[in-house]
Amino acid sequence: MKVDRCTGPVIPIISWAPIFQHPGGAGTHAKHDPLNRNRPVCHNQAILSGREFTLDGNLNELGRLVEEVARFCGENELAGEIEFDLNLAMEELFANAIRHGGCEGVKDAVRVRLERRGEGVRAEFCDRGREFDPTNLPQPDVTAPLAKRPVGGLGLHLVRQIMRDIEYRRAEGWNRVTMLRPIGTEETG
């Protein structure tokens, strides 16, 4: 059994097909990996099951996004509420990348990775659009009268309400948003 810099053995739970290859090939240093694909998996962070896919910059890809999330949730016996929440978050980020981020018409514009972990579902959404950090967006005033509210921002507000541990970073032309959808014991099959 392999042991690395983690606190214990590396347990290969699932193999991921690489979606990012640095020109240097396999084994290149992690700093060249904008999606952080070469990180070690520690025994206390084992991935139970995962799904990874790429979408073109076209809103017609929303159907495929929904199918992939449904397949992931089915494989992991997750409740319909979790599937709904993951769809809401991924669809909002995807639509924003297309409509506002400059990804419209771009081949392989978005990469999504979903991982079932003990504490919940870890979602990673990466897009090749203009730099945009959704964690810096101010919270909307949902108590203001509708006529006085600015247009926009409510979709990302919803994402922040249902997802936890939202983090953003920009690396080598990619926006990378990682987040967690916690799972309670009543939300599994």
GROMACS elastic network, one bead per residue, 0.5 to 0.9 nm:
[ bonds ]
;  ai    aj funct       b0    kb
    1     9     6  0.66655   500
    1    10     6  0.73073   500
    1    11     6  0.80568   500
    2     8     6  0.89630   500
    2     9     6  0.58603   500
    2    10     6  0.57257   500
    2    11     6  0.80229   500
    3     6     6  0.74146   500
    3     7     6  0.83432   500
    3     8     6  0.60997   500
    3    10     6  0.56445   500
    4     7     6  0.77541   500
    4     8     6  0.72105   500
    4     9     6  0.68720   500
    4    10     6  0.68989   500
    4    40     6  0.77682   500
    4    42     6  0.84556   500
    5     8     6  0.78866   500
    5    40     6  0.81621   500
    5    42     6  0.87141   500
    6     9     6  0.74201   500
    6    10     6  0.78753   500
    6    40     6  0.74209   500
    6    41     6  0.78376   500
    6    42     6  0.55086   500
    6    43     6  0.79377   500
    7    42     6  0.69646   500
    7    43     6  0.76949   500
    7    44     6  0.86536   500
    8    42     6  0.65528   500
    8    43     6  0.59853   500
    8    44     6  0.83518   500
    9    41     6  0.89118   500
    9    42     6  0.68092   500
    9    43     6  0.59257   500
   10    40     6  0.75264   500
   10    41     6  0.60636   500
   10    42     6  0.55946   500
   10    43     6  0.58663   500
   10    46     6  0.86144   500
   11    14     6  0.89931   500
   11    41     6  0.71721   500
   11    42     6  0.72530   500
   11    43     6  0.60969   500
   11    46     6  0.69336   500
   12    15     6  0.72341   500
   12    41     6  0.78928   500
   12    46     6  0.80269   500
   12    47     6  0.85026   500
   13    46     6  0.67590   500
   13    47     6  0.61004   500
   13    48     6  0.65545   500
   13    49     6  0.76639   500
   14    47     6  0.71196   500
   14    48     6  0.76242   500
   14    49     6  0.67525   500
   14    50     6  0.75513   500
   16    19     6  0.85207   500
   16    50     6  0.82748   500
   16    51     6  0.82849   500
   16    52     6  0.77681   500
   17    52     6  0.82676   500
   18    21     6  0.68906   500
   18    37     6  0.79907   500
   19    37     6  0.86666   500
   19    52     6  0.84382   500
   19    53     6  0.82664   500
   19    54     6  0.81644   500
   19   111     6  0.82219   500
   20    33     6  0.74366   500
   20    34     6  0.83669   500
   20    35     6  0.75133   500
   20    37     6  0.77915   500
   21    24     6  0.78766   500
   21    25     6  0.61259   500
   21    26     6  0.71599   500
   21    33     6  0.79935   500
   22    25     6  0.54691   500
   22    26     6  0.74910   500
   22    28     6  0.71056   500
   22    32     6  0.67207   500
   22    33     6  0.68976   500
   23    26     6  0.87917   500
   23    28     6  0.87310   500
   24    27     6  0.80140   500
   24    28     6  0.59790   500
   25    28     6  0.62301   500
   26    29     6  0.89889   500
   27    30     6  0.83111   500
   27    38     6  0.81046   500
   28    31     6  0.83262   500
   28    32     6  0.69557   500
   28    33     6  0.80932   500
   28    38     6  0.86130   500
   29    32     6  0.59277   500
   29    33     6  0.74722   500
   29    38     6  0.81040   500
   30    33     6  0.51308   500
   30    34     6  0.81645   500
   30    36     6  0.65453   500
   30    37     6  0.76456   500
   30    38     6  0.57389   500
   30    39     6  0.72120   500
   31    34     6  0.72554   500
   31    36     6  0.79153   500
   32    36     6  0.85061   500
   32   171     6  0.88473   500
   32   172     6  0.81816   500
   33    36     6  0.52136   500
   33    37     6  0.64313   500
   33    38     6  0.72079   500
   33   171     6  0.81834   500
   33   172     6  0.83399   500
   34    37     6  0.78781   500
   34   170     6  0.78503   500
   34   172     6  0.59219   500
   34   173     6  0.82570   500
   34   174     6  0.69573   500
   34   175     6  0.89538   500
   34   176     6  0.81408   500
   35    38     6  0.85196   500
   35   124     6  0.87969   500
   35   126     6  0.76344   500
   35   171     6  0.77655   500
   35   174     6  0.81104   500
   35   176     6  0.71291   500
   36    39     6  0.60438   500
   37    40     6  0.87542   500
   41    44     6  0.82500   500
   41    45     6  0.62311   500
   41    46     6  0.63428   500
   41    47     6  0.79531   500
   42    45     6  0.52658   500
   42    46     6  0.64492   500
   43    46     6  0.55885   500
   45   117     6  0.70283   500
   45   118     6  0.77582   500
   46   116     6  0.89777   500
   46   117     6  0.67107   500
   46   118     6  0.79547   500
   47    50     6  0.70970   500
   47   115     6  0.62730   500
   47   116     6  0.60374   500
   47   117     6  0.53352   500
   47   118     6  0.80450   500
   48    76     6  0.83062   500
   48   115     6  0.72461   500
   48   116     6  0.53962   500
   48   117     6  0.57449   500
   48   118     6  0.76655   500
   49    72     6  0.81688   500
   49    75     6  0.78390   500
   49    76     6  0.68758   500
   49   114     6  0.84100   500
   49   115     6  0.58576   500
   49   116     6  0.52963   500
   49   117     6  0.76838   500
   50    72     6  0.69535   500
   50    75     6  0.88992   500
   50    76     6  0.86508   500
   50   113     6  0.72950   500
   50   114     6  0.54046   500
   50   116     6  0.60583   500
   50   117     6  0.89991   500
   51    68     6  0.77041   500
   51    69     6  0.83291   500
   51    71     6  0.85327   500
   51    72     6  0.61608   500
   51   112     6  0.81213   500
   51   113     6  0.57972   500
   51   114     6  0.52444   500
   51   115     6  0.66103   500
   52    68     6  0.85236   500
   52   111     6  0.73533   500
   52   112     6  0.56135   500
   52   114     6  0.63003   500
   52   115     6  0.85905   500
   53    65     6  0.86131   500
   53    68     6  0.78493   500
   53   110     6  0.84148   500
   53   111     6  0.58043   500
   53   112     6  0.54786   500
   53   113     6  0.66185   500
   54   108     6  0.57492   500
   54   109     6  0.74321   500
   54   110     6  0.56007   500
   54   112     6  0.63424   500
   54   113     6  0.88938   500
   55    58     6  0.79812   500
   55    61     6  0.64452   500
   55    62     6  0.87609   500
   55    64     6  0.81672   500
   55    65     6  0.77415   500
   55   107     6  0.76201   500
   55   108     6  0.53069   500
   55   109     6  0.61148   500
   55   110     6  0.50869   500
   55   111     6  0.63282   500
   55   112     6  0.80982   500
   56    59     6  0.85251   500
   56    60     6  0.89440   500
   56    61     6  0.68083   500
   56   103     6  0.83018   500
   56   104     6  0.81408   500
   56   105     6  0.71160   500
   56   106     6  0.60342   500
   56   109     6  0.51078   500
   56   110     6  0.64900   500
   57    60     6  0.87010   500
   57    61     6  0.76741   500
   57    94     6  0.85150   500
   57    97     6  0.80518   500
   57    98     6  0.58888   500
   57   102     6  0.87020   500
   57   103     6  0.51445   500
   57   107     6  0.61685   500
   57   108     6  0.69058   500
   57   109     6  0.51930   500
   57   110     6  0.70970   500
   58    61     6  0.57014   500
   58    62     6  0.80345   500
   58    95     6  0.88762   500
   58    98     6  0.68512   500
   58   103     6  0.80708   500
   58   104     6  0.57593   500
   58   105     6  0.59496   500
   58   106     6  0.78037   500
   58   107     6  0.87827   500
   58   109     6  0.88348   500
   59    62     6  0.56145   500
   59    63     6  0.85267   500
   59    94     6  0.82093   500
   59    95     6  0.69010   500
   59    98     6  0.71920   500
   59    99     6  0.88437   500
   59   104     6  0.81396   500
   60    63     6  0.65231   500
   60    64     6  0.80809   500
   61    64     6  0.52339   500
   61    65     6  0.62830   500
   61    66     6  0.87867   500
   62    66     6  0.62357   500
   62    67     6  0.86425   500
   62    91     6  0.68850   500
   62    94     6  0.80242   500
   62    95     6  0.83816   500
   63    66     6  0.51952   500
   63    67     6  0.62820   500
   63    68     6  0.87533   500
   64    68     6  0.61226   500
   64    69     6  0.85873   500
   65    68     6  0.52365   500
   65    69     6  0.62732   500
   65    70     6  0.86010   500
   65    87     6  0.78348   500
   65    90     6  0.78549   500
   65    91     6  0.75421   500
   65    94     6  0.89841   500
   65   112     6  0.88518   500
   66    69     6  0.52254   500
   66    70     6  0.60977   500
   66    71     6  0.85946   500
   66    83     6  0.89554   500
   66    87     6  0.62768   500
   66    90     6  0.87958   500
   66    91     6  0.81155   500
   67    70     6  0.50600   500
   67    71     6  0.60877   500
   67    72     6  0.85941   500
   68    71     6  0.50592   500
   68    72     6  0.61569   500
   68    73     6  0.86154   500
   69    72     6  0.50866   500
   69    73     6  0.61578   500
   69    74     6  0.85398   500
   69    83     6  0.67030   500
   69    86     6  0.71337   500
   69    87     6  0.66224   500
   69    90     6  0.88335   500
   69   114     6  0.81566   500
   70    73     6  0.51261   500
   70    74     6  0.60234   500
   70    75     6  0.85448   500
   70    80     6  0.89876   500
   70    83     6  0.64142   500
   70    87     6  0.84800   500
   71    74     6  0.50799   500
   71    75     6  0.60909   500
   71    76     6  0.85769   500
   72    75     6  0.52274   500
   72    76     6  0.62851   500
   72    77     6  0.85812   500
   72    78     6  0.85268   500
   72    83     6  0.86779   500
   72   114     6  0.75531   500
   72   115     6  0.86338   500
   72   116     6  0.87635   500
   73    76     6  0.51273   500
   73    77     6  0.58857   500
   73    79     6  0.74604   500
   73    80     6  0.81545   500
   73    82     6  0.77594   500
   73    83     6  0.61030   500
   73   116     6  0.89879   500
   74    78     6  0.63309   500
   74    79     6  0.85201   500
   74    83     6  0.89091   500
   75    78     6  0.79473   500
   76   116     6  0.72284   500
   76   188     6  0.80958   500
   76   189     6  0.81697   500
   77   187     6  0.88975   500
   77   188     6  0.58566   500
   78    81     6  0.82506   500
   78    82     6  0.64555   500
   78    83     6  0.71783   500
   78   183     6  0.87410   500
   78   187     6  0.62507   500
   78   189     6  0.56896   500
   79    82     6  0.55096   500
   79    83     6  0.66591   500
   79    84     6  0.88639   500
   79   186     6  0.83790   500
   79   187     6  0.50743   500
   79   188     6  0.55202   500
   79   189     6  0.63249   500
   80    83     6  0.50116   500
   80    84     6  0.60812   500
   80    85     6  0.86062   500
   80   187     6  0.82270   500
   81    84     6  0.50297   500
   81    85     6  0.61815   500
   81    86     6  0.86255   500
   81   187     6  0.76068   500
   82    85     6  0.50907   500
   82    86     6  0.60997   500
   82    87     6  0.84576   500
   82   121     6  0.88411   500
   82   181     6  0.77099   500
   82   182     6  0.88917   500
   82   183     6  0.77626   500
   82   187     6  0.72900   500
   82   188     6  0.89739   500
   83    86     6  0.51962   500
   83    87     6  0.60416   500
   83    88     6  0.85252   500
   84    87     6  0.51627   500
   84    88     6  0.61250   500
   84    89     6  0.87234   500
   85    88     6  0.50734   500
   85    89     6  0.62453   500
   85    90     6  0.86049   500
   85   159     6  0.82753   500
   85   162     6  0.66779   500
   85   163     6  0.81704   500
   85   181     6  0.79782   500
   86    89     6  0.52279   500
   86    90     6  0.60277   500
   86    91     6  0.82897   500
   86   121     6  0.87368   500
   86   123     6  0.82370   500
   86   162     6  0.87000   500
   86   163     6  0.85198   500
   86   181     6  0.75350   500
   87    90     6  0.52278   500
   87    91     6  0.56985   500
   87    92     6  0.82326   500
   88    91     6  0.53093   500
   88    92     6  0.60393   500
   88    93     6  0.86584   500
   88   155     6  0.85260   500
   88   158     6  0.82119   500
   88   159     6  0.72352   500
   89    92     6  0.53028   500
   89    93     6  0.63245   500
   89    94     6  0.85732   500
   89   155     6  0.82600   500
   89   156     6  0.79634   500
   89   158     6  0.77447   500
   89   159     6  0.51112   500
   89   160     6  0.86094   500
   89   162     6  0.80357   500
   89   163     6  0.78058   500
   90    93     6  0.52603   500
   90    94     6  0.59619   500
   90    95     6  0.85070   500
   90   112     6  0.82054   500
   90   123     6  0.85813   500
   90   125     6  0.73290   500
   90   159     6  0.86418   500
   91    95     6  0.59233   500
   91    96     6  0.84133   500
   92    95     6  0.52635   500
   92    96     6  0.61272   500
   92    97     6  0.85931   500
   92   155     6  0.61080   500
   92   156     6  0.69740   500
   92   158     6  0.89954   500
   92   159     6  0.76578   500
   93    96     6  0.51827   500
   93    97     6  0.61558   500
   93    98     6  0.87376   500
   93   125     6  0.76017   500
   93   155     6  0.85499   500
   93   156     6  0.77234   500
   93   159     6  0.86091   500
   94    97     6  0.51467   500
   94    98     6  0.63470   500
   94    99     6  0.86445   500
   94   110     6  0.74814   500
   94   125     6  0.83392   500
   94   127     6  0.81962   500
   95    98     6  0.51668   500
   95    99     6  0.59119   500
   95   100     6  0.80398   500
   96    99     6  0.51673   500
   96   100     6  0.53005   500
   96   101     6  0.63461   500
   97   100     6  0.56755   500
   97   102     6  0.65585   500
   97   103     6  0.57235   500
   97   104     6  0.77733   500
   97   109     6  0.85759   500
   97   110     6  0.82392   500
   97   127     6  0.67622   500
   97   128     6  0.82214   500
   97   129     6  0.62007   500
   97   130     6  0.82889   500
   98   101     6  0.57753   500
   98   102     6  0.59840   500
   98   105     6  0.82021   500
   98   106     6  0.89328   500
   98   109     6  0.86462   500
   98   129     6  0.80170   500
   99   102     6  0.68623   500
   99   103     6  0.75129   500
   99   104     6  0.68203   500
  100   103     6  0.79471   500
  100   104     6  0.87368   500
  100   129     6  0.84613   500
  100   130     6  0.84169   500
  101   104     6  0.80275   500
  101   127     6  0.85498   500
  101   128     6  0.82290   500
  101   130     6  0.50757   500
  101   131     6  0.76552   500
  101   132     6  0.76446   500
  102   105     6  0.85194   500
  102   106     6  0.83283   500
  102   128     6  0.81672   500
  102   129     6  0.50929   500
  102   130     6  0.62097   500
  103   106     6  0.53678   500
  103   107     6  0.85336   500
  103   109     6  0.58945   500
  103   110     6  0.81984   500
  103   127     6  0.75954   500
  103   128     6  0.65805   500
  103   129     6  0.51578   500
  103   130     6  0.81560   500
  104   107     6  0.88052   500
  104   109     6  0.80820   500
  104   129     6  0.88584   500
  105   109     6  0.82269   500
  106   109     6  0.52963   500
  106   110     6  0.89378   500
  106   128     6  0.84711   500
  107   110     6  0.85481   500
  108   111     6  0.73490   500
  108   127     6  0.87237   500
  108   128     6  0.85395   500
  109   126     6  0.83230   500
  109   127     6  0.56271   500
  109   128     6  0.54778   500
  109   129     6  0.75556   500
  110   125     6  0.72522   500
  110   126     6  0.55727   500
  110   128     6  0.66699   500
  110   129     6  0.88040   500
  111   124     6  0.79714   500
  111   125     6  0.60225   500
  111   126     6  0.51021   500
  111   127     6  0.64383   500
  112   123     6  0.73181   500
  112   124     6  0.56718   500
  112   126     6  0.63884   500
  112   127     6  0.88070   500
  113   122     6  0.80746   500
  113   123     6  0.57753   500
  113   124     6  0.50312   500
  113   125     6  0.66788   500
  113   126     6  0.86695   500
  114   121     6  0.66722   500
  114   122     6  0.58002   500
  114   124     6  0.64730   500
  114   125     6  0.88338   500
  115   120     6  0.84172   500
  115   121     6  0.55502   500
  115   122     6  0.51260   500
  115   123     6  0.64973   500
  115   124     6  0.86539   500
  116   119     6  0.82258   500
  116   120     6  0.60798   500
  116   122     6  0.64338   500
  116   123     6  0.88748   500
  117   120     6  0.52728   500
  117   121     6  0.58181   500
  117   122     6  0.69478   500
  118   121     6  0.81523   500
  118   183     6  0.84117   500
  119   122     6  0.88514   500
  119   180     6  0.85632   500
  119   181     6  0.84773   500
  119   182     6  0.59192   500
  119   183     6  0.62062   500
  119   184     6  0.81814   500
  120   180     6  0.65184   500
  120   181     6  0.55537   500
  120   184     6  0.79532   500
  121   179     6  0.83353   500
  121   180     6  0.55830   500
  121   181     6  0.50986   500
  121   182     6  0.64221   500
  121   183     6  0.72704   500
  122   178     6  0.71838   500
  122   179     6  0.58232   500
  122   181     6  0.64795   500
  122   182     6  0.84899   500
  123   177     6  0.81487   500
  123   178     6  0.56799   500
  123   179     6  0.53574   500
  123   180     6  0.60766   500
  123   181     6  0.76795   500
  124   176     6  0.69793   500
  124   177     6  0.57302   500
  124   179     6  0.65558   500
  124   180     6  0.88236   500
  125   175     6  0.80292   500
  125   176     6  0.58489   500
  125   177     6  0.51824   500
  125   178     6  0.63686   500
  125   179     6  0.86153   500
  126   174     6  0.62525   500
  126   175     6  0.53646   500
  126   177     6  0.62742   500
  126   178     6  0.85391   500
  127   130     6  0.86493   500
  127   173     6  0.85318   500
  127   174     6  0.54963   500
  127   175     6  0.52552   500
  127   176     6  0.67976   500
  127   177     6  0.88770   500
  128   131     6  0.84220   500
  128   173     6  0.59999   500
  128   175     6  0.63180   500
  129   132     6  0.81204   500
  129   173     6  0.77268   500
  129   174     6  0.69890   500
  129   175     6  0.70218   500
  130   173     6  0.81659   500
  130   174     6  0.83687   500
  130   175     6  0.78188   500
  131   170     6  0.69855   500
  131   173     6  0.79464   500
  131   174     6  0.77368   500
  131   175     6  0.62154   500
  132   135     6  0.89433   500
  132   136     6  0.86891   500
  132   168     6  0.88419   500
  132   170     6  0.84212   500
  132   175     6  0.69453   500
  133   136     6  0.57326   500
  133   137     6  0.73322   500
  133   167     6  0.88474   500
  133   168     6  0.60826   500
  133   169     6  0.75011   500
  133   170     6  0.83353   500
  133   175     6  0.77490   500
  133   176     6  0.88363   500
  133   177     6  0.82657   500
  134   137     6  0.53819   500
  134   138     6  0.89416   500
  134   156     6  0.72137   500
  134   166     6  0.89943   500
  134   167     6  0.88093   500
  134   168     6  0.74185   500
  134   177     6  0.82742   500
  135   138     6  0.81838   500
  135   160     6  0.85515   500
  135   166     6  0.71966   500
  135   167     6  0.70297   500
  135   168     6  0.68399   500
  137   140     6  0.87484   500
  137   153     6  0.79550   500
  137   156     6  0.84283   500
  137   157     6  0.89235   500
  138   153     6  0.85261   500
  139   142     6  0.86186   500
  139   153     6  0.80117   500
  139   154     6  0.87236   500
  139   157     6  0.67271   500
  140   143     6  0.87476   500
  140   144     6  0.89920   500
  140   149     6  0.81177   500
  140   150     6  0.84994   500
  140   152     6  0.89696   500
  140   153     6  0.66748   500
  140   154     6  0.69462   500
  140   157     6  0.71683   500
  141   144     6  0.57055   500
  141   149     6  0.73441   500
  142   145     6  0.80511   500
  142   146     6  0.84611   500
  142   149     6  0.80191   500
  142   154     6  0.86545   500
  143   146     6  0.86231   500
  144   147     6  0.82403   500
  144   148     6  0.64292   500
  144   149     6  0.63437   500
  145   148     6  0.54618   500
  145   149     6  0.65962   500
  146   149     6  0.53089   500
  146   150     6  0.84788   500
  147   150     6  0.82544   500
  149   152     6  0.88156   500
  150   153     6  0.82019   500
  151   154     6  0.83827   500
  152   155     6  0.73547   500
  152   156     6  0.87349   500
  153   156     6  0.56081   500
  153   157     6  0.62421   500
  153   158     6  0.88842   500
  154   158     6  0.62000   500
  154   159     6  0.86709   500
  155   158     6  0.51529   500
  155   159     6  0.64153   500
  155   160     6  0.88101   500
  156   160     6  0.62394   500
  156   161     6  0.86151   500
  157   160     6  0.51465   500
  157   161     6  0.63165   500
  158   162     6  0.64487   500
  158   163     6  0.85494   500
  159   162     6  0.54955   500
  159   163     6  0.58902   500
  159   164     6  0.89264   500
  160   163     6  0.54263   500
  160   164     6  0.69530   500
  160   166     6  0.75476   500
  161   164     6  0.77908   500
  162   180     6  0.89310   500
  162   181     6  0.68586   500
  162   182     6  0.86975   500
  163   166     6  0.69700   500
  163   179     6  0.61515   500
  163   180     6  0.55170   500
  163   182     6  0.74134   500
  164   179     6  0.57837   500
  164   181     6  0.60960   500
  164   182     6  0.72240   500
  165   178     6  0.76703   500
  165   179     6  0.52682   500
  165   180     6  0.58545   500
  165   181     6  0.86705   500
  166   177     6  0.68687   500
  166   178     6  0.56535   500
  166   180     6  0.70054   500
  167   176     6  0.80805   500
  167   177     6  0.56194   500
  167   178     6  0.52803   500
  167   179     6  0.64119   500
  168   175     6  0.72866   500
  168   176     6  0.56128   500
  168   178     6  0.65751   500
  168   179     6  0.89895   500
  169   174     6  0.83298   500
  169   175     6  0.62105   500
  169   176     6  0.53488   500
  169   177     6  0.67781   500
  169   178     6  0.88459   500
  170   173     6  0.67952   500
  170   174     6  0.56372   500
  170   176     6  0.60649   500
  170   177     6  0.88689   500
  171   174     6  0.53293   500
  171   175     6  0.67774   500
  171   176     6  0.75780   500
  172   175     6  0.86938   500
  183   186     6  0.80760   500
  183   187     6  0.61284   500
  183   188     6  0.76653   500
  184   187     6  0.54118   500
  184   188     6  0.75474   500
  185   188     6  0.60958   500
  186   189     6  0.80932   500
